[in-house]
Amino acid sequence: YSGSNEAPTAQELEYLSQSTSGLRQNLESVEEEINRHEARLQSLHATRNGIIEKLRRPRVILSLVRRLPEDVLTEIFLRCLPDDRYPTLHLADAPLLLTTICKRWRSTALHSPQLWAKAHITVGAYDDGEPQSGTSAETLQRYRVEAAERLGLIQRFVTRSGVLPLSLSIRT
């Protein structure tokens, strides 16, 4: 290779053309092999994913949690309740969350009055239905709908707590 910025001679051009020809062929060969291996790897990934999917259902069925007695499951559910506050009326928190996992968990949670004996309620500024100046009818209607939904949840807590006393924490 020339160490200068001068144009290559005809002899240098011929030499470089011949010497790089083999390298280009080598590169093409290596790229083809890489493509073959990548295609094989994709095929292996697809096969692996199929096997994983076939293993998923039996693994779920064999899961230890499916074989726990109801009283043990109830005890676990009770330990899901927050220690530092009353449970909220949100689906993202126990006990409501526990009713969304599967049929068995829903049944166990619904038949465990201790889960429903405490609740924290946040009362919005417009729950009394009295609009403040500048409150649109649409906003007021939204607050009324939210209050009705919250009331329905409170009624479910009362029903589900059975004969146990119900403790409520209310924040305005």
One Martini backbone bead per residue (centre of mass of N, CA, C, O) as a GRO file, in nm:
protein
  172
    1TYR     BB    1   0.099   0.034   0.018
    2SER     BB    2   0.065   0.358   0.009
    3GLY     BB    3   0.224   0.639   0.192
    4SER     BB    4   0.072   0.833   0.001
    5ASN     BB    5  -0.125   1.083  -0.190
    6GLU     BB    6  -0.077   0.945  -0.437
    7ALA     BB    7  -0.141   0.806  -0.712
    8PRO     BB    8  -0.170   0.508  -0.824
    9THR     BB    9  -0.038   0.276  -0.987
   10ALA     BB   10  -0.097   0.027  -1.202
   11GLN     BB   11   0.044  -0.187  -1.029
   12GLU     BB   12  -0.105  -0.119  -0.761
   13LEU     BB   13  -0.389  -0.165  -0.864
   14GLU     BB   14  -0.355  -0.463  -0.936
   15TYR     BB   15  -0.268  -0.563  -0.657
   16LEU     BB   16  -0.518  -0.459  -0.494
   17SER     BB   17  -0.732  -0.606  -0.658
   18GLN     BB   18  -0.628  -0.896  -0.603
   19SER     BB   19  -0.609  -0.885  -0.285
   20THR     BB   20  -0.922  -0.795  -0.240
   21SER     BB   21  -1.082  -1.018  -0.377
   22GLY     BB   22  -1.045  -1.237  -0.160
   23LEU     BB   23  -1.164  -1.071   0.074
   24ARG     BB   24  -1.449  -1.037  -0.045
   25GLN     BB   25  -1.511  -1.337  -0.056
   26ASN     BB   26  -1.470  -1.389   0.241
   27LEU     BB   27  -1.688  -1.195   0.341
   28GLU     BB   28  -1.927  -1.328   0.200
   29SER     BB   29  -1.894  -1.602   0.338
   30VAL     BB   30  -1.927  -1.500   0.628
   31GLU     BB   31  -2.208  -1.368   0.591
   32GLU     BB   32  -2.354  -1.627   0.509
   33GLU     BB   33  -2.293  -1.778   0.771
   34ILE     BB   34  -2.430  -1.580   0.957
   35ASN     BB   35  -2.712  -1.605   0.830
   36ARG     BB   36  -2.745  -1.905   0.890
   37HIS     BB   37  -2.713  -1.881   1.198
   38GLU     BB   38  -2.944  -1.679   1.243
   39ALA     BB   39  -3.165  -1.863   1.133
   40ARG     BB   40  -3.114  -2.091   1.335
   41LEU     BB   41  -3.157  -1.920   1.588
   42GLN     BB   42  -3.449  -1.847   1.529
   43SER     BB   43  -3.549  -2.137   1.529
   44LEU     BB   44  -3.462  -2.201   1.820
   45HIS     BB   45  -3.631  -1.982   1.957
   46ALA     BB   46  -3.904  -2.089   1.861
   47THR     BB   47  -3.879  -2.365   1.992
   48ARG     BB   48  -3.839  -2.266   2.280
   49ASN     BB   49  -4.107  -2.107   2.303
   50GLY     BB   50  -4.286  -2.356   2.262
   51ILE     BB   51  -4.190  -2.511   2.511
   52ILE     BB   52  -4.256  -2.299   2.722
   53GLU     BB   53  -4.561  -2.294   2.662
   54LYS     BB   54  -4.606  -2.600   2.729
   55LEU     BB   55  -4.501  -2.562   3.036
   56ARG     BB   56  -4.688  -2.350   3.165
   57ARG     BB   57  -4.950  -2.498   3.240
   58PRO     BB   58  -4.835  -2.723   3.424
   59ARG     BB   59  -4.697  -2.526   3.619
   60VAL     BB   60  -4.956  -2.396   3.718
   61ILE     BB   61  -5.095  -2.655   3.817
   62LEU     BB   62  -4.836  -2.735   4.010
   63SER     BB   63  -4.868  -2.519   4.193
   64LEU     BB   64  -4.864  -2.469   4.528
   65VAL     BB   65  -5.095  -2.255   4.563
   66ARG     BB   66  -5.323  -2.459   4.459
   67ARG     BB   67  -5.274  -2.654   4.738
   68LEU     BB   68  -5.377  -2.470   4.938
   69PRO     BB   69  -5.541  -2.416   5.197
   70GLU     BB   70  -5.779  -2.193   5.280
   71ASP     BB   71  -5.657  -2.100   5.556
   72VAL     BB   72  -5.379  -2.028   5.439
   73LEU     BB   73  -5.474  -1.829   5.225
   74THR     BB   74  -5.608  -1.636   5.422
   75GLU     BB   75  -5.352  -1.568   5.581
   76ILE     BB   76  -5.205  -1.445   5.344
   77PHE     BB   77  -5.413  -1.226   5.284
   78LEU     BB   78  -5.387  -1.081   5.559
   79ARG     BB   79  -5.076  -1.013   5.498
   80CYS     BB   80  -5.155  -0.809   5.256
   81LEU     BB   81  -5.228  -0.614   5.446
   82PRO     BB   82  -5.183  -0.326   5.579
   83ASP     BB   83  -5.015  -0.203   5.872
   84ASP     BB   84  -5.020   0.139   5.846
   85ARG     BB   85  -5.318   0.096   5.726
   86TYR     BB   86  -5.596   0.112   5.564
   87PRO     BB   87  -5.766  -0.009   5.325
   88THR     BB   88  -5.844   0.059   5.014
   89LEU     BB   89  -6.073   0.132   4.726
   90HIS     BB   90  -5.861  -0.033   4.542
   91LEU     BB   91  -5.763  -0.265   4.300
   92ALA     BB   92  -5.443  -0.237   4.382
   93ASP     BB   93  -5.555  -0.340   4.660
   94ALA     BB   94  -5.590  -0.487   4.937
   95PRO     BB   95  -5.856  -0.696   4.877
   96LEU     BB   96  -5.943  -0.641   4.580
   97LEU     BB   97  -5.709  -0.770   4.424
   98LEU     BB   98  -5.768  -1.073   4.512
   99THR     BB   99  -6.039  -1.083   4.323
  100THR     BB  100  -5.858  -1.077   4.029
  101ILE     BB  101  -5.690  -1.343   3.983
  102CYS     BB  102  -5.904  -1.578   4.065
  103LYS     BB  103  -6.159  -1.776   4.151
  104ARG     BB  104  -6.043  -1.883   4.419
  105TRP     BB  105  -5.950  -1.613   4.537
  106ARG     BB  106  -6.220  -1.477   4.531
  107SER     BB  107  -6.370  -1.673   4.714
  108THR     BB  108  -6.183  -1.653   4.956
  109ALA     BB  109  -6.206  -1.347   4.999
  110LEU     BB  110  -6.525  -1.331   5.018
  111HIS     BB  111  -6.496  -1.561   5.273
  112SER     BB  112  -6.320  -1.321   5.438
  113PRO     BB  113  -6.409  -1.096   5.667
  114GLN     BB  114  -6.132  -0.979   5.768
  115LEU     BB  115  -6.066  -0.825   5.494
  116TRP     BB  116  -6.343  -0.622   5.540
  117ALA     BB  117  -6.312  -0.466   5.837
  118LYS     BB  118  -6.137  -0.251   5.670
  119ALA     BB  119  -6.135   0.110   5.571
  120HIS     BB  120  -6.042   0.360   5.335
  121ILE     BB  121  -6.174   0.694   5.293
  122THR     BB  122  -6.211   0.926   5.028
  123VAL     BB  123  -6.339   1.252   5.035
  124GLY     BB  124  -6.450   1.470   4.832
  125ALA     BB  125  -6.535   1.803   4.788
  126TYR     BB  126  -6.823   1.709   4.610
  127ASP     BB  127  -6.995   1.480   4.759
  128ASP     BB  128  -7.243   1.674   4.849
  129GLY     BB  129  -7.326   1.838   4.568
  130GLU     BB  130  -7.186   2.116   4.614
  131PRO     BB  131  -7.117   2.373   4.432
  132GLN     BB  132  -6.878   2.566   4.328
  133SER     BB  133  -6.769   2.824   4.200
  134GLY     BB  134  -6.712   2.719   3.859
  135THR     BB  135  -6.858   2.454   3.845
  136SER     BB  136  -6.926   2.218   3.642
  137ALA     BB  137  -7.159   1.992   3.553
  138GLU     BB  138  -6.960   1.773   3.466
  139THR     BB  139  -6.791   1.765   3.725
  140LEU     BB  140  -7.020   1.707   3.918
  141GLN     BB  141  -7.105   1.440   3.787
  142ARG     BB  142  -6.838   1.293   3.833
  143TYR     BB  143  -6.849   1.309   4.143
  144ARG     BB  144  -7.114   1.152   4.174
  145VAL     BB  145  -7.017   0.889   4.048
  146GLU     BB  146  -6.781   0.841   4.242
  147ALA     BB  147  -6.956   0.835   4.499
  148ALA     BB  148  -7.132   0.594   4.414
  149GLU     BB  149  -6.901   0.392   4.385
  150ARG     BB  150  -6.798   0.417   4.675
  151LEU     BB  151  -7.061   0.329   4.810
  152GLY     BB  152  -7.063   0.046   4.686
  153LEU     BB  153  -6.800  -0.046   4.819
  154ILE     BB  154  -6.886  -0.006   5.111
  155GLN     BB  155  -7.121  -0.205   5.099
  156ARG     BB  156  -6.940  -0.450   5.039
  157PHE     BB  157  -6.777  -0.440   5.296
  158VAL     BB  158  -7.013  -0.477   5.487
  159THR     BB  159  -7.106  -0.751   5.377
  160ARG     BB  160  -6.820  -0.904   5.389
  161SER     BB  161  -6.779  -0.867   5.710
  162GLY     BB  162  -7.036  -0.931   5.836
  163VAL     BB  163  -7.020  -0.963   6.190
  164LEU     BB  164  -6.802  -0.778   6.181
  165PRO     BB  165  -6.653  -0.510   6.263
  166LEU     BB  166  -6.637  -0.185   6.120
  167SER     BB  167  -6.349  -0.003   6.008
  168LEU     BB  168  -6.307   0.348   5.955
  169SER     BB  169  -6.131   0.570   5.737
  170ILE     BB  170  -6.159   0.930   5.701
  171ARG     BB  171  -6.096   1.153   5.421
  172THR     BB  172  -6.122   1.507   5.310
   0.00000   0.00000   0.00000
